[in-house]
Amino acid sequence: MPVICHSQKRLNEICILEERNSKMRLFIAINFNPKTRSRLVSLRDELRNNSTRGRFSAPDNLHLTLVFLGECDKKQTADAKSAMNAVKFKPFKINIGCIDRFKRRGGDIWWAGVSNSKQLTKLYDDLTNKLAEFGFQIENRKFCPHITLGREIITKESSRSFEEFGQTIDKIELMKSERINGKLKYTAIHNINADDR
């Protein structure tokens, strides 16, 4: 049986740690222009004012997730970019017209809902199909487009509809999620633009 010296064991531990650190937590998202983001922040603030508890999304973190990829190594990150590059779409409009919640023990997830959009659903389908071709395991559940306003929320607020607002979508982005000084930060590391020809 081979004997591994202490220095070799330490080197192995460092390699394992570096491999973990080289992975990134990724998702593909639609980010919003300042006007739409400002409207979403107003919805979040109204919800927060009517709540006794909750963790509310930072303004810069308000986004619409298309696909959550999870922890990805360098090859998976490159594959995600390739899958995105293979997807073609035209600019299209989305509208936001309600707030609702996913019920959870210990506090609900509250979100702003996106109205039905054939173009958004097609973009989601095309994207997930391409990702699957590259070996990604995609959750098999109905696409429910929403923007998370907060988590673990206890509130007297009720689900409701309101006059729709929205924007034209002409770009999707591959986002990296990380904690910096205890705060969640999302950074775009790749994007593709709509084909407006």
DADADA-V349925 format. One line per field, one symbol per residue. ss: DSSP state (2 for helix, 1 for strand, 0 for the rest). phi: phi as a letter, one per 40 degrees, with the letter a starting at -180 (. if undefined). psi: psi as a letter, one per 20 degrees, with the letter a starting at -180 (. if undefined). Layout:
BEGIN
ss->???
phi->???
psi->???
END
This chain:
BEGIN
ss->00000222222222222222220111111110022222222222222220111111002220111111111102222222222220000001111111111100000111111100022222222222222220000000000001111111111000011111111110111111111100111111111110000
phi->.cbbcdccdccccccccccccccbcbababbbcdccdccccccccccccbbcaibbccdcccabccacbgcbcccccccccccccccbacdacbbbaabaabcbcghccbaccccdacccccccccccccccccgcccdcaccbcabccabfcbaccbcabaccbaaccbabbcbbbabbfgbcbbbcbaabbcccc
psi->pqpprhhgghggggggghgghiqqoqqprprqrhgghhhhhggghgghhjqiqroqpqgijoropgpphbppagghghhggggghippqqqrpqqpjrqaqppqpjpqpqqpqpqpohhgggggggghgghhhjjpoppmrppnprophrrlpoqjqqqrrrpqrarpojqqqoqppqpoliqpppppiqqqqqoj.
END
